Each structure stands twice: as structure tokens, then as C-alpha cells.
Amino acid sequence: MHDLLLVFYLTFLVLGNVFLVYAVYTARAAWREDIPPFGRKTSRLQALMFPERFVQPQKVGSVSRLAVAGFILLLLCLVAVITDIILIV
């Protein structure tokens, strides 16, 4: 059971990060022209949580879905860790 949870943990961790990185890439590619460009002072978390403020309207849905999927996968990663801790104790 421990090995299976480790596989789930690593899979969810990698996929969650890939989805979040792709969401940031998509948000940067579809940045709105009426606000300052994406830079060092731009909060990536805010751009992922509230894409309607930063992203062109036609890309808001895809950025939102990618971000939500990435966050859910990272939460599943935490569930795998907590389950493994519970099973060990």
C-alpha cells in the first residue's frame, strides 16, 4: 500500500505542477493589453485565482480550468501523504 501511495503522490505532484505552470504560461500568452505587462511584480497566484482581471476574455475559461485542475491535483497529493501517515500510525 505504501508503494501505491508513493506513486499516487508523485503522479499528483508532477501533474499538478505541470497544470499550474501551463496555466501561468497560458495567462501570460493571453495577457490583456489595457493593464501593465506580466512582470516581476505580478502575483502569479492572483493571476491564477482571478484570471478575469488579467487575461483576455476568450482565454479566461481555459486558464481557470487549468488552475483548478492543478490545485485539485496538489490537494490529492496532500491526501495521499495524509493517508500514508494515517496508515503508518
N, C-alpha and C positions, 0 to 999 in steps of 0.2 A: 504493500500500500504506500509505503514511503517513497518508493521509486516512481510510482504513478503520480503522486502529488508533486514530486520534483519536476516531472515532465510537464504537468499542468502549469506549475509556477513559471517555469522558463518559457513555455509557449505563450502564456498570457502576458508575461512581462515583455517579451520581444514584440509580439503583435500589438500590444497596447502602445508601446513607444513608436512603432512604425506608423500606426494610425495617427498618433498625435503629431509626429514630425511631418507627415503628409498633409495633415490639416493646416499646420503652420505654413507649409510651402504653398498650399492652395490659397490660403488667406493672403500671403504676400504677393502671389501672382495676380490676384483679383482685387488688389487694393484700390479703394476709391480715390479719385483724383482731387476731391474737394477737401481732403484732410492731409496733414503732413505725411510724408512717406514713412514707411516702416523703417525704424532705425533702432539705435541702442536704447533710447528712452521709451520705446514702445513695449508695453507689457504683453508678452505672448499669451499669458493666461487670460488676460482681459480680452484679447483678440479672439481667443478660442471660446470663451464663455459668452461673449456678446458680439458675434460676428456681424450683426446688422449695423453696428456703429462703424465698422472698418471696411467691410467687404462689399463689393458691388452686389446689387440686389439679386442678380441671377445666380450668384455663387454662394449665397448665404446658406441655402439648404444643404449643399454638399459639405461645406465647412462644418456646419452644425452636426451633421450625421457622422462625419469622421471624428470630430472631437468627442461626441457622446460615446461612440463605439470604443475609442481609445480609453476614455475614463472608465467605462464598464469593464473593459479587459484588465485594466490595472486594479480595479476593485476585486475582480475574480482572482487576480494574483494574490491579493491580501487574504481572500477567503481560503485559498489553497494553503497559505502559510499558517493561518489560524487553525485550520483543520488538522494540519500536521502537528502543530503544537498540542492540540487537544488529544490527539491520538497517542502522542508520546507520553503525556502525563497520565 
